[in-house]
Amino acid sequence: MPELPEVEIVRRRLETCLPGFVVRDVRIDDPRVCDLGEDELRATVVGRRVLGLRRRGKYLLVDLGPVDWPVGAESGGRTARSEGVEEGAAGTVVAVPRPSAPAGRLLIVHLRMTGQLLFRPEPGATRSRFVLALDPATELHFADVRRFGRLWSLDPADEERFFAGMGPEPFSPDFDVAYLRRELAGRRAPLKAFLLDQRRVAGIGNIYADESLFRARLHPLRATGSVGPREARRLHAAVVETLQAGIDHEGSSIESFIDPAGERGRFQEILNVYQRTSEPCRVCGTPIERVVVGGRSTHYCPRCQPRRGGIAPTARRLRPTGPVGKRTARGAPRTS
Ligand SMILES: [Zn+2]
């Protein structure tokens, strides 16, 4: 499923082509995709120009400007219309927002398991769940085989509330080793569950959690609170490096991820553990094992990620569920 790197790739692709387009119409083909009905949604977005794209965790944010339809009408006058000019106290000219200044709008998309934003998909492709008709003439389709993806249309003032409780971005200064150590301390959940918890750090899902723990040489069932200072440093570096590697390889196309131009990512080609059950570890040759943590498949190398330092209480009875072949270990790795 799309995680931070995949959503970031979608954002970067759309950022090169979507800003400047004006939303001409919107069509909802699956009412479950949005809290608003088609007419309500239309009223909030039609006539607005795409200003830019952002990402928060696994969410894609589309910033829309004030209503500006028809395209080109009174072009160049938007700033003057939205702001008044008054004399400041000391005779200086200052711009102040008019009370009636038109507000922007924020569209938020979560791709969930299989969501794809595509420009004019090929005829016969998966039916779209919603379509943004754009001017100049093009269409952005939201295809989503498993139909868990969601769309929201928000007043930008509600953005903070929407993301309240979400942990820091992994690439932001807020996510540093000190923060990670504070969050790890005293918790008993398995490390795998900790990394998936969007309240601790935003954007990590199953693939990048497994790969980060392999890179950090930490067992996925380790009790979070048992992680020492040096291990926390390793984990921090591993999370950032693994997500960056995902972005550098343009995401993982394991299930259905393709970018808006229909291109696949390449990160799946260099996965160390994810969905490699029974295959030899790339570092030590030991067969990769699989265990289910909180309903999620979890993959790890039992030699590179030894069970030491305190297994989470909820995970003590968990046993690997994948077929375990003959071990061919050639010695434990000393470096990541
Ligand atoms: Zn190994």
Residues whose N, C-alpha, C, O or C-beta is under 5 A from the ligand:
A	BS01	ZN	C281 V283 C284 G285 T286 C301 R303 C304
